[in-house]
């Protein structure tokens, strides 16, 4: 059975008016909020958009900070033109280290660990990774930690960060596809190592032809002992897609992956997140809905625990787990709804059909009692849809439709400093 969310009393429209050029001007000194969300423009001059989160969870005017790199879009196999929206066809293109919305081990729980957080973002057009220090008093102020570093691959689309081992790993999905990793510190990002294989030969170009046969996500397990690279298949036996697993030893992911190809019942695996309190992963599959993947056998091996087909879905690709409701939420680039899922049974809890002017939603992230979903603009600037989850499971309520002026349909990523 399906349920539509109640319409909001009013849309909250706000403009992204200020640009924060950190080398020459203070960053939005009027905003001293301790929390912020981040996404990137993924334009020729790539920028991070930082929006402060107010006490009621809504967003206010924010800032833009250049990454020092270039954005780029994949080529749509359907149109032969640059893909939009979701030009990277990935999750986690922007990540905050120590992000409390990411279920991980106790290394994230102390104030000392969270006092200095860093933001990482891929630059698909220049094959680099950017690192920033997030301002403690003003989290919209981002300070570059040196120059962007070369990822040694082509068309990077996703980044994973282990706070435990101070390492960042990037998945590239162009003509030179694979996974590279590098150590980071308070001084900045070190050099990335050589590419690890994905266990599947994507046979791609740069930019790639997508969205099939490309990397959908890269992430560390909840205990940070395994790195996973999620590869979308093309729904044929020759390219079934799957998950490459790299066990972490002595603080470094293995150079050769454990292959988890052709996972039963899956075809186009995409955005994936660890399920707290278990070894399982919650994943989307753009061809039907969601899947729970089990890592109980250890060593990087995965199996499919269950799948769920979301009726009327078109491209369910992004996922997050709320620390408040302990449930998962997924979005669809071509359908303006939010779907809440049970992370134990894998069943749907609620479908919230939205009445906002968005054509669909891509990257999303939950933190505290709130959830933020990026809605690329088609004929307007892009927006962020804000949801209050404080009423509990199955009771999400949309509280804001935040229009971010000076952004385009190319926007990508979602991360939170909470």
Secondary structure, 3 states (H helix, E strand, C coil): CCCCCCCCCCCCCCCCCCCCCCCCCCCCCCCCCCEEEEEECCCCCCEEEEEEECCCCCEEEEEEEECCCCCCCCEECCCCCECCCCCCCCCCCEEECCCCCCCCCHHHCCHHHHHCCEEEEEECCCCEEEEEEECCCCCCCEEECCCCEECCCCCEEEEEEECCCCEEEEEEECCCEEEEEEEEECCEECCCCCCECCCCCCCCCCCCEECCCCEEEEEECCCCCEEEEEECCCCECCECCEEEEEEEECCEECCCCEEEECCCCCCCEEEEEECCCCCCEEEEECCCEEEEEECCCCCCCCEEEEEEECCCCCCEEEEEECCCCCCEEEEECCEEEEEEECCCCCCEEEEEECCCCCCCCCCEEEECCEEEEEECCCCCCCEEEEEECCCCCCCCEEEEEEECCCCCCCCEEEEEEC
